[in-house]
Amino acid sequence: SALDLHKLLAKLPAKTRLAIQHVKLDGLSIAETAARSGMSESAVKVSIHRGLKFLAASIGGQRAG
């Protein structure tokens, strides 16, 4: 549910959460997200990758790391 998703996203650092929100949920491009956040495109990609890895581990009940 949306509530569960928001609880999981709240566990992430703000920049990571916003990168995932913009690209994966809002449909913005990496370039658009980078411009909005002040991050490089590479940093946006890394943030998304690490954030999704953490979320997957959280859902699976494992430690991310």
C-alpha positions as CSV (number, residue, x, y, z in Angstrom):
1,S,0.0,0.0,0.0
2,A,1.0,3.6,-0.3
3,L,1.3,4.0,3.4
4,D,3.8,1.1,3.6
5,L,5.8,2.6,0.8
6,H,6.0,6.0,2.5
7,K,7.1,4.3,5.7
8,L,9.9,2.5,3.9
9,L,11.0,5.6,2.0
10,A,11.0,7.6,5.3
11,K,13.9,5.3,6.4
12,L,16.1,6.7,3.6
13,P,18.3,9.8,3.6
14,A,16.5,12.8,2.1
15,K,18.6,12.9,-1.1
16,T,18.1,9.2,-1.7
17,R,14.4,9.3,-1.0
18,L,13.9,12.3,-3.4
19,A,16.0,10.6,-6.1
20,I,13.8,7.5,-5.9
21,Q,10.6,9.6,-5.7
22,H,11.5,11.7,-8.8
23,V,12.8,8.9,-11.0
24,K,10.9,5.8,-10.0
25,L,7.6,7.2,-8.9
26,D,7.2,10.6,-10.7
27,G,8.8,9.5,-13.9
28,L,11.4,12.2,-14.2
29,S,14.7,11.5,-16.0
30,I,18.0,11.2,-14.3
31,A,19.0,14.5,-15.8
32,E,15.9,16.3,-14.6
33,T,16.4,14.8,-11.1
34,A,20.0,15.9,-11.0
35,A,19.1,19.4,-12.0
36,R,16.4,19.7,-9.4
37,S,18.5,18.2,-6.6
38,G,21.9,19.8,-7.3
39,M,23.4,16.3,-7.6
40,S,25.4,15.0,-10.5
41,E,23.7,12.4,-12.7
42,S,26.1,9.8,-11.5
43,A,25.2,10.6,-7.9
44,V,21.5,10.3,-8.6
45,K,22.1,6.9,-10.2
46,V,24.2,5.7,-7.2
47,S,21.6,7.0,-4.7
48,I,18.8,5.2,-6.5
49,H,20.7,2.0,-6.6
50,R,21.8,2.1,-3.0
51,G,18.3,3.2,-1.8
52,L,16.6,0.4,-3.7
53,K,19.1,-2.1,-2.4
54,F,18.3,-1.0,1.2
55,L,14.6,-1.1,0.5
56,A,14.8,-4.6,-0.9
57,A,16.7,-5.7,2.1
58,S,14.3,-4.1,4.5
59,I,11.3,-5.8,2.8
60,G,13.2,-9.1,3.0
61,G,14.0,-8.6,6.6
62,Q,17.7,-8.6,5.9
63,R,20.4,-6.1,6.8
64,A,21.5,-3.9,3.9
65,G,25.2,-3.6,3.6
